[in-house]
């Protein structure tokens, strides 16, 4: 999979940019140099609800720790999957 790391890194930057457009989400889009994106959830977000929404949408993710989450792009994650993930986050965070 090392031959396609550039695609994963591009997708991580795309993910960060899409997350930055969700009101209340804090992500440093300039600090995405690998295929991992860390972001902060707004105070008061129902993290168990977010995790249930992820599961219902077929999205595998670990829960937030200290108000931050990490999402990882890899060969199974395309732009459509990223858009679906951000849509779920938007629904839970914004309503």
C-alpha positions as CSV (number, residue, x, y, z in Angstrom):
1,X,0.0,0.0,0.0
2,X,3.0,2.3,0.2
3,X,2.6,3.1,-3.5
4,X,-0.7,4.8,-2.9
5,X,0.2,6.8,0.3
6,X,0.0,10.0,-1.7
7,X,-3.7,9.3,-2.4
8,X,-4.4,8.6,1.3
9,X,-2.6,11.9,2.2
10,X,-4.6,13.8,-0.3
11,X,-7.8,12.3,1.1
12,X,-6.8,13.2,4.6
13,X,-6.3,16.8,3.5
14,X,-9.7,16.7,1.8
15,X,-11.2,15.3,5.0
16,X,-9.7,18.0,7.1
17,X,-11.0,20.7,4.7
18,X,-14.5,19.2,4.8
19,X,-14.5,19.0,8.6
20,X,-13.3,22.6,8.9
21,X,-16.6,23.6,7.2
22,X,-18.7,22.0,9.9
23,X,-19.7,24.7,12.5
24,X,-18.0,24.1,15.8
25,X,-15.4,21.6,14.6
26,X,-11.8,22.7,15.1
27,X,-9.2,21.2,12.8
28,X,-5.9,22.6,11.7
29,X,-5.9,22.0,8.0
30,X,-2.3,23.1,7.7
31,X,-1.2,20.4,10.1
32,X,-2.3,17.4,8.0
33,X,0.9,15.7,6.7
34,X,0.0,12.1,6.9
35,X,-3.2,10.0,6.5
36,X,-4.5,11.0,10.0
37,X,-6.8,13.9,10.8
38,X,-7.2,15.0,14.4
39,X,-10.1,17.4,15.2
40,X,-11.9,18.8,18.2
41,X,-15.6,18.4,18.8
42,X,-17.6,21.3,20.2
43,X,-18.4,21.1,23.9
44,X,-21.6,19.3,24.6
45,X,-21.6,17.0,21.6
46,X,-23.2,13.7,22.4
47,X,-20.3,11.4,21.6
48,X,-22.3,8.2,22.2
49,X,-24.9,9.4,19.7
50,X,-22.1,10.2,17.2
51,X,-20.7,6.7,17.6
52,X,-24.2,5.2,17.1
53,X,-24.6,7.3,14.0
54,X,-21.3,6.2,12.7
55,X,-22.2,2.6,13.3
56,X,-25.6,3.0,11.6
57,X,-23.8,4.5,8.5
58,X,-21.2,1.7,8.4
59,X,-18.4,4.0,9.5
60,X,-15.7,2.5,11.8
61,X,-14.2,5.0,14.1
62,X,-12.9,5.2,17.7
63,X,-14.6,7.6,20.1
64,X,-13.4,10.9,21.2
65,X,-10.7,11.2,23.8
66,X,-10.5,14.5,25.7
67,X,-12.9,16.1,23.2
68,X,-10.7,15.2,20.2
69,X,-11.2,12.5,17.6
70,X,-8.9,11.0,15.0
71,X,-9.9,9.7,11.6
72,X,-7.6,7.8,9.3
73,X,-7.7,7.5,5.5
74,X,-6.5,4.4,3.8
75,X,-7.1,2.3,0.6
76,X,-10.7,1.5,1.6
77,X,-11.6,5.2,2.1
78,X,-12.5,7.3,-1.0
79,X,-14.0,10.7,-1.3
80,X,-17.6,9.3,-1.2
81,X,-16.8,7.7,2.2
82,X,-15.3,10.9,3.4
83,X,-18.4,12.9,2.4
84,X,-20.6,10.4,4.1
85,X,-18.5,10.6,7.3
86,X,-18.6,14.4,7.3
87,X,-22.4,14.3,6.7
88,X,-22.9,12.1,9.8
89,X,-20.7,14.4,11.9
90,X,-22.6,17.5,10.6
91,X,-26.0,15.9,11.5
92,X,-24.9,15.1,15.0
93,X,-22.9,18.3,15.7
94,X,-25.1,20.9,13.9
95,X,-28.5,19.1,13.9
